[in-house]
Amino acid sequence: MPKVIFEYPNGSCKEVKAPIGLSLLEIAHQNDVPIEGACEGSLACSTCHVIVDQKWFEKLETATEDEEDMLDLAFGLTQTSRLGCQIILTEALDGIVVKLPGATRNMQL
């Protein structure tokens, strides 16, 4: 199984193995990684915002216009920001590193 490395804001990391076909949001939830995902992956919020390591960002599918619209609402947006619900794990992403932002902005509250 491919691995995903989640980097916390304090610099510590959690490495997990996950099956191909799950989103990073689903993988985070299954492994107690604190990514909110308020809309449960329906592309209606930005609370699963992650910052993808540059090396891995270039390997991802291009973000859709809907994802980019939601990312505009994300706290701490960067050039390599993506929504975890939109990144589906593939064999090519084995070892992907994503950083969790220091905060999220939940517009639904």
C-alpha positions as CSV (number, residue, x, y, z in Angstrom):
1,M,0.0,0.0,0.0
2,P,1.2,3.5,-0.7
3,K,2.2,5.8,2.1
4,V,1.1,9.3,2.9
5,I,3.0,11.6,5.2
6,F,1.0,14.3,7.0
7,E,3.1,17.1,8.5
8,Y,1.6,19.0,11.4
9,P,2.1,22.7,11.9
10,N,4.7,22.1,14.7
11,G,6.9,20.1,12.2
12,S,6.1,16.6,13.5
13,C,4.9,14.0,11.0
14,K,2.6,11.1,10.8
15,E,3.2,8.5,8.2
16,V,0.4,6.2,7.2
17,K,-0.3,3.5,4.7
18,A,-3.5,3.6,2.8
19,P,-5.3,1.8,-0.1
20,I,-5.3,3.3,-3.6
21,G,-8.5,5.1,-4.5
22,L,-9.1,6.9,-1.2
23,S,-8.9,10.7,-0.9
24,L,-6.4,12.3,1.5
25,L,-9.4,13.5,3.6
26,E,-10.7,9.9,4.0
27,I,-7.1,8.7,4.8
28,A,-6.7,11.4,7.4
29,H,-10.1,10.6,9.0
30,Q,-9.2,6.8,9.1
31,N,-5.9,7.6,10.8
32,D,-6.9,10.3,13.4
33,V,-5.2,13.1,11.5
34,P,-7.0,16.3,12.4
35,I,-8.4,17.5,9.1
36,E,-11.9,18.7,9.5
37,G,-13.7,18.1,6.2
38,A,-16.9,19.9,7.3
39,C,-18.7,19.1,4.0
40,E,-17.6,15.5,4.1
41,G,-15.8,15.8,0.8
42,S,-18.6,17.3,-1.3
43,L,-16.5,20.2,-2.4
44,A,-18.6,22.7,-0.5
45,C,-16.0,24.1,2.0
46,S,-12.2,24.5,2.4
47,T,-11.7,22.8,5.8
48,C,-9.7,20.0,4.3
49,H,-7.1,22.4,2.9
50,V,-3.6,20.9,2.8
51,I,-0.3,22.3,1.5
52,V,1.3,19.8,-0.8
53,D,5.1,19.5,-0.9
54,Q,6.3,21.1,-4.2
55,K,7.8,17.9,-5.4
56,W,4.5,16.2,-5.2
57,F,2.3,19.1,-6.3
58,E,3.5,18.8,-9.8
59,K,2.4,15.1,-9.9
60,L,-1.2,16.0,-9.1
61,E,-4.1,16.4,-11.5
62,T,-4.9,20.1,-12.1
63,A,-7.4,21.5,-9.7
64,T,-10.9,22.0,-11.1
65,E,-12.5,25.5,-11.2
66,D,-14.8,24.4,-8.3
67,E,-11.8,23.4,-6.2
68,E,-10.1,26.7,-6.9
69,D,-13.2,28.6,-5.9
70,M,-13.3,26.7,-2.5
71,L,-9.5,27.2,-2.1
72,D,-10.1,31.0,-2.3
73,L,-11.8,30.6,1.1
74,A,-9.0,28.7,2.7
75,F,-6.9,30.0,5.6
76,G,-3.2,30.3,4.8
77,L,-3.5,29.7,1.1
78,T,-0.2,28.9,-0.7
79,Q,0.9,28.2,-4.3
80,T,0.7,24.5,-3.6
81,S,-2.6,24.5,-1.6
82,R,-5.2,21.8,-2.5
83,L,-8.3,20.3,-0.9
84,G,-7.6,16.9,0.6
85,C,-11.0,15.6,-0.6
86,Q,-9.9,16.2,-4.2
87,I,-6.5,14.3,-4.0
88,I,-7.1,10.6,-4.7
89,L,-4.2,8.3,-3.7
90,T,-2.6,6.5,-6.6
91,E,0.6,4.4,-6.8
92,A,2.3,7.4,-8.3
93,L,1.6,9.4,-5.1
94,D,3.3,6.8,-2.9
95,G,5.2,8.9,-0.3
96,I,3.3,12.1,-0.9
97,V,3.9,14.8,1.8
98,V,1.2,17.2,2.8
99,K,1.3,19.9,5.5
100,L,-1.6,20.7,7.6
101,P,-2.2,24.5,7.9
102,G,-2.2,26.1,11.3
103,A,-5.9,26.9,11.2
104,T,-9.0,26.4,9.0
105,R,-11.9,28.7,8.2
106,N,-15.3,26.9,8.5
107,M,-17.8,29.2,6.8
108,Q,-20.7,26.9,7.9
109,L,-20.4,27.8,11.6
